[in-house]
Amino acid sequence: MNTKNELKLKDILIEVFDLEDSINSIDDIESIEELCSWDSLNILYLIAACESEFSIVIDLKDYEKINSIQSIKTILEKFTL
């Protein structure tokens, strides 16, 4: 994933999970446990935001694979972002 798209993903994560803008990169988020609002509803918001921002459609079978920041990046990389 290139730097431009990592920044877009960071912005999406900040918005969906109501994070502080002071996060320098998504690598600063070491685990999903740091995201207090990581729940099924916010995952749907995350998916919708990613689909909208990157003009993609994430396969339903990939929804259940989203359990970490890295898993999101891996799914997005399938779209050569």
C-alpha positions in Angstrom: 0.0 0.0 0.0 1.5 3.3 -1.0 1.9 6.3 1.3 -1.0 8.3 -0.1 -3.4 5.4 0.5 -2.0 4.7 4.0 -2.8 8.4 4.8 -6.3 7.9 3.5 -6.7 4.8 5.6 -5.4 6.6 8.6 -7.9 9.4 8.1 -10.7 6.8 7.8 -9.6 5.1 11.0 -9.4 8.4 12.8 -13.0 9.3 11.7 -14.6 5.9 12.2 -13.0 5.1 15.6 -12.9 8.6 16.8 -9.2 8.6 17.3 -6.9 11.6 18.1 -5.6 13.5 15.1 -2.1 13.2 16.7 -1.6 9.7 15.4 1.3 10.0 12.9 0.6 6.7 11.1 -1.6 3.7 11.2 1.4 1.8 12.5 1.1 3.8 15.7 -2.0 1.7 16.3 -0.4 -1.6 17.5 -3.5 -3.6 18.0 -7.3 -3.5 17.8 -7.5 -3.5 21.5 -6.3 0.1 21.3 -9.4 0.9 19.4 -12.0 1.1 22.2 -14.8 1.4 19.7 -13.8 -1.6 17.6 -17.2 -3.4 17.2 -19.3 -4.9 14.4 -21.1 -1.7 13.6 -17.9 0.4 13.4 -16.4 -2.4 11.2 -19.3 -1.9 8.8 -18.7 1.9 8.9 -15.0 1.2 8.2 -15.8 -1.0 5.2 -18.2 1.5 3.8 -15.7 4.3 4.2 -13.0 2.3 2.5 -15.2 1.3 -0.3 -16.3 4.9 -0.8 -12.8 6.4 -0.5 -11.0 3.9 -2.7 -13.9 3.2 -5.1 -13.9 -0.5 -4.5 -16.3 -3.2 -3.4 -15.0 -5.5 -0.6 -16.2 -9.1 -0.9 -18.6 -10.2 1.8 -16.3 -13.2 2.6 -13.6 -10.7 3.5 -15.7 -9.0 6.1 -15.1 -11.7 8.7 -11.4 -11.5 8.1 -11.2 -7.9 9.4 -9.8 -8.3 12.8 -6.8 -6.0 12.8 -5.3 -3.0 11.0 -3.0 -5.4 9.1 -6.0 -7.4 7.9 -7.6 -4.3 6.5 -4.4 -3.3 4.7 -4.1 -6.9 3.3 -7.7 -6.7 1.9 -7.1 -3.3 0.4 -3.8 -4.4 -1.2 -5.8 -7.0 -3.2 -7.1 -3.9 -5.1 -3.5 -2.8 -5.8 -3.9 0.3 -3.7 
